[in-house]
């Protein structure tokens, strides 16, 4: 009985690990897509996930901040 409980927990742990790994992969992909092709990425995200206008506005602000940061780093 104890072995079965332990086995169930490990399956749940593996399942949660797989979910978090997939989420991390998706977040990484979205980040780099936004960096490399921001307009294309925004359109794709809007179509796939129906993201709201406020989210798109927030993403554009983040892009501008990242661009400023990269420009400042390049100046040094």
HELIX and SHEET records of a PDB file:
HELIX    1   1 UNK A    2  UNK A   36  1                                  35    
HELIX    2   2 UNK A   38  UNK A   49  1                                  12    
HELIX    3   3 UNK A   53  UNK A   75  1                                  23    
END                                                                             
